[in-house]
Amino acid sequence: MFGLFKKNIKSEEDKRAESLPLTKKVQFEAVPLKQVEASMDNDPRSVLGYVPVNYYATKEKYLLCIFYYKEDYSEIYMRFEYRVDDLPRGRTKLWTVDKNLMRDILRKFGQNI
């Protein structure tokens, strides 16, 4: 009941990312969100060092990577969520990434764009 009165304040960047027409989600082994934010702020390509996991094999805790993007990949945002038993337990800020980084991340999962 008390949750009804909470304000869900979203930044303009959050609204913009969530308004993009396409999303893609991939999972990595669980990594603390503070560590993810620190490494991503230093070097966005650090995400390539994370170990991909199969969602169906590891549901208890994992790091969910969500891409929000346009059809032509001209605008891509990326965010991480820490999930435990399929429920979000925290999320990072958004990062703007380029098509090359998104392509390299998805290749780790056997997907090509």
C-alpha positions in Angstrom: 0.0 0.0 0.0 2.8 2.4 0.9 4.4 1.7 -2.5 1.6 3.6 -4.2 2.8 6.9 -2.8 6.4 6.5 -4.0 7.4 8.8 -6.9 9.3 7.1 -9.7 11.4 9.9 -10.9 13.2 9.2 -14.2 15.9 11.3 -15.8 15.5 12.6 -19.3 18.1 10.1 -20.4 16.1 7.2 -18.9 13.0 8.4 -20.7 14.8 8.7 -24.0 16.4 5.2 -23.7 13.1 3.6 -22.8 11.3 5.3 -25.7 13.6 3.7 -28.2 11.8 1.0 -30.2 14.1 -2.0 -29.7 15.7 -3.8 -26.7 18.0 -6.7 -26.4 18.9 -8.5 -23.1 21.9 -10.7 -22.3 23.2 -12.2 -19.0 26.6 -12.3 -17.4 27.9 -13.9 -14.2 27.0 -11.8 -11.1 29.3 -8.9 -10.5 28.7 -6.2 -7.9 27.0 -3.1 -9.4 29.6 -0.7 -7.9 32.4 -2.6 -9.6 30.5 -2.6 -12.9 29.9 1.2 -12.7 33.6 1.9 -11.8 34.9 -0.3 -14.6 32.4 1.1 -17.2 33.2 4.7 -16.2 37.0 4.0 -16.8 36.6 1.9 -19.9 33.3 0.8 -21.5 35.0 -2.1 -23.3 35.7 -3.6 -19.8 32.3 -5.4 -20.2 34.0 -7.7 -22.7 35.8 -9.3 -19.7 32.6 -10.4 -18.1 31.7 -14.1 -18.3 28.4 -14.7 -20.3 25.9 -17.1 -18.7 23.0 -19.1 -19.9 19.8 -17.6 -18.4 18.2 -21.0 -18.2 21.2 -22.6 -16.4 21.7 -19.7 -13.9 18.6 -18.1 -12.6 19.5 -17.5 -9.0 21.8 -14.5 -9.5 23.1 -12.9 -12.6 23.9 -9.5 -14.2 21.4 -8.5 -16.8 22.7 -6.3 -19.6 19.9 -4.4 -21.4 20.4 -2.5 -24.7 17.9 0.1 -25.9 18.5 1.0 -29.5 17.1 2.3 -32.8 16.7 0.0 -35.9 19.7 1.6 -37.6 21.9 1.4 -34.4 22.5 5.2 -34.5 21.5 5.5 -30.9 22.3 2.8 -28.3 22.0 2.9 -24.5 23.2 0.2 -22.2 22.3 -0.5 -18.5 23.0 -3.4 -16.1 20.6 -4.9 -13.5 21.7 -7.2 -10.7 19.0 -9.9 -10.5 18.4 -12.5 -7.8 15.8 -15.1 -8.4 14.6 -13.1 -11.5 13.9 -10.0 -9.4 15.8 -6.8 -9.8 18.0 -5.9 -6.8 19.6 -2.8 -8.3 20.6 -1.2 -11.5 23.3 1.0 -12.9 23.1 4.3 -14.7 22.8 4.4 -18.5 25.8 4.5 -20.9 25.7 5.5 -24.5 27.7 2.9 -26.5 28.5 2.5 -30.2 27.5 -0.2 -32.6 30.9 -1.8 -32.5 30.8 -2.4 -28.7 27.3 -3.7 -28.9 28.3 -6.0 -31.7 31.3 -7.3 -29.7 29.2 -8.0 -26.6 26.6 -9.8 -28.6 29.2 -11.9 -30.4 30.1 -13.4 -27.0 26.6 -14.9 -27.0 26.8 -16.1 -30.6 24.6 -13.3 -31.9 25.6 -11.1 -34.9 24.1 -7.7 -35.8 
